[in-house]
């Protein structure tokens, strides 16, 4: 069985729980992507004063959420 896509993993996360804010930044945190194994999430953070300025990427360990491919059951 091939590993699920990032979109399928995100769908699984939405099935498990209501969306929950996991970053706190007054400017912008977004463009999140989940790794194919469901253990890491990459997101972009803007710390600059202008629109989308001074961008940084961050990798967050989300392995405790148990959203890896072994837990993907497909659409319900």
C-alpha positions in Angstrom: 0.0 0.0 0.0 1.5 3.4 -1.0 2.0 6.0 1.7 -0.9 8.5 1.9 -0.5 12.0 0.5 -0.2 15.1 2.7 -3.8 15.9 1.8 -4.9 12.5 3.0 -3.0 13.0 6.3 -4.5 16.4 6.8 -8.0 14.9 6.2 -7.2 12.3 8.9 -6.2 15.0 11.3 -9.5 16.7 10.7 -11.4 13.4 11.4 -9.6 12.8 14.7 -10.2 16.2 16.3 -11.4 19.7 15.8 -8.8 22.1 14.5 -6.6 23.5 17.2 -4.2 26.4 17.0 -0.7 25.1 17.6 1.3 28.3 16.9 1.0 31.8 18.3 2.5 34.5 16.2 1.0 38.0 15.8 2.0 38.2 12.2 1.7 35.0 10.0 2.1 31.3 10.5 0.9 29.2 7.6 1.7 27.2 4.5 1.8 24.0 6.6 2.8 20.7 5.2 2.9 17.3 6.9 5.7 14.8 6.2 4.7 11.6 4.4 5.3 9.6 7.6 3.1 12.0 9.6 5.8 12.7 12.2 6.9 16.3 11.2 5.1 19.4 10.1 6.8 22.2 8.2 5.3 25.7 8.4 6.3 29.2 7.4 6.5 32.1 9.8 6.7 35.8 9.0 8.5 38.0 11.5 9.0 41.1 9.5 7.0 44.3 9.5 5.8 44.1 5.9 3.5 41.7 4.2 5.2 38.3 4.1 8.6 39.7 4.9 11.4 38.1 6.9 10.1 34.6 6.3 11.4 31.6 8.2 10.6 27.9 7.9 10.1 25.7 11.0 9.9 22.0 11.5 7.7 20.8 14.3 7.6 17.3 15.8 4.0 16.1 15.6 4.7 12.4 16.2 2.5 12.4 19.3 -0.5 13.1 17.2 -0.3 9.5 15.7 -1.3 10.6 12.2 1.2 8.5 10.3 0.3 6.3 7.4 -0.2 3.3 9.6 -3.3 5.1 11.1 -4.8 6.2 7.7 -8.0 4.2 7.0 -9.1 6.1 3.9 -12.2 8.2 3.5 -15.1 7.3 5.8 
